[in-house]
Amino acid sequence: MIEILTAAFANFLTRFLPFIFLRKYANRFLFLKDDFPVVLLTILTLYIIFPKNVEFQALSYQLIAILVTVVLHLTFKKALVSIFLGSFFYIFLLNYSL
């Protein structure tokens, strides 16, 4: 139980302390609101694409799924739709390909 309380307290501190202590600098960090999701998804994509053991078939499925995700995002301009359908397409390729 103490571990859960410690984790909850640490989470509370990391979420609220920047707003309390950096209130006068808040305008400098507003760009994170728009740019951080794209940066985070790019880092996660690069982490997934370049594993330690590279197999051509798995890499090709990943690149195809990324291409589908990019095309969907450029078409519909909805991040959740493109991420969900791109992930679904990747899982479909993994499970039902020859």
C-alpha positions as CSV (number, residue, x, y, z in Angstrom):
1,M,0.0,0.0,0.0
2,I,2.9,2.4,0.8
3,E,4.2,1.9,-2.8
4,I,0.9,2.9,-4.3
5,L,0.7,6.0,-2.1
6,T,4.3,6.9,-2.9
7,A,3.7,6.6,-6.6
8,A,0.5,8.6,-6.4
9,F,2.3,11.4,-4.4
10,A,5.2,11.4,-7.0
11,N,2.7,11.6,-9.8
12,F,0.9,14.4,-8.1
13,L,4.1,16.3,-7.6
14,T,5.2,15.9,-11.2
15,R,1.8,17.1,-12.5
16,F,1.3,20.1,-10.3
17,L,4.6,21.5,-9.2
18,P,5.6,22.9,-12.6
19,F,2.3,24.9,-12.7
20,I,2.9,26.2,-9.2
21,F,6.5,27.2,-9.5
22,L,6.7,28.1,-13.2
23,R,3.5,30.1,-13.4
24,K,5.3,33.3,-14.5
25,Y,7.0,31.4,-17.3
26,A,3.9,29.6,-18.6
27,N,3.8,31.5,-21.8
28,R,7.2,30.2,-22.8
29,F,6.0,26.6,-22.6
30,L,2.7,26.9,-24.6
31,F,4.4,25.6,-27.7
32,L,4.6,22.2,-26.0
33,K,0.8,21.9,-26.2
34,D,0.9,21.7,-30.0
35,D,4.3,20.2,-30.7
36,F,4.8,17.6,-28.0
37,P,2.4,14.9,-29.2
38,V,4.1,14.9,-32.6
39,V,7.5,14.7,-31.1
40,L,6.4,11.9,-28.8
41,L,4.9,9.9,-31.6
42,T,8.0,10.3,-33.7
43,I,10.2,9.1,-30.9
44,L,8.0,6.0,-30.3
45,T,7.9,5.3,-34.1
46,L,11.7,5.4,-34.4
47,Y,12.0,3.2,-31.3
48,I,9.6,0.6,-32.8
49,I,11.2,0.6,-36.2
50,F,14.8,0.0,-35.1
51,P,14.8,-3.0,-32.8
52,K,17.9,-4.9,-31.9
53,N,17.0,-8.0,-34.0
54,V,15.9,-6.8,-37.5
55,E,13.8,-9.2,-39.6
56,F,12.9,-8.0,-43.1
57,Q,9.3,-9.2,-42.9
58,A,8.5,-7.5,-39.6
59,L,10.3,-4.3,-40.8
60,S,8.3,-4.3,-44.0
61,Y,5.0,-4.6,-42.1
62,Q,6.1,-1.7,-39.9
63,L,7.0,0.5,-42.8
64,I,3.7,-0.3,-44.6
65,A,1.7,0.4,-41.5
66,I,3.6,3.8,-41.1
67,L,2.8,4.6,-44.7
68,V,-0.9,3.8,-44.2
69,T,-0.9,5.9,-41.0
70,V,0.7,8.9,-42.7
71,V,-1.7,8.7,-45.7
72,L,-4.7,8.5,-43.4
73,H,-3.5,11.4,-41.3
74,L,-2.9,13.5,-44.4
75,T,-6.3,12.6,-45.8
76,F,-8.5,12.9,-42.7
77,K,-6.4,15.2,-40.4
78,K,-7.5,13.3,-37.4
79,A,-4.7,12.0,-35.2
80,L,-6.7,9.4,-33.3
81,V,-8.3,8.0,-36.5
82,S,-4.9,7.6,-38.2
83,I,-3.2,6.1,-35.2
84,F,-6.0,3.6,-34.5
85,L,-6.4,2.5,-38.1
86,G,-2.6,2.4,-38.7
87,S,-2.2,0.2,-35.6
88,F,-5.1,-1.9,-36.6
89,F,-3.6,-2.4,-40.1
90,Y,-0.2,-3.4,-38.6
91,I,-1.8,-5.9,-36.3
92,F,-3.8,-7.3,-39.2
93,L,-0.6,-7.7,-41.2
94,L,1.1,-9.4,-38.4
95,N,-1.7,-11.9,-37.8
96,Y,-3.1,-12.6,-41.2
97,S,-0.3,-12.3,-43.7
98,L,1.2,-15.2,-45.5
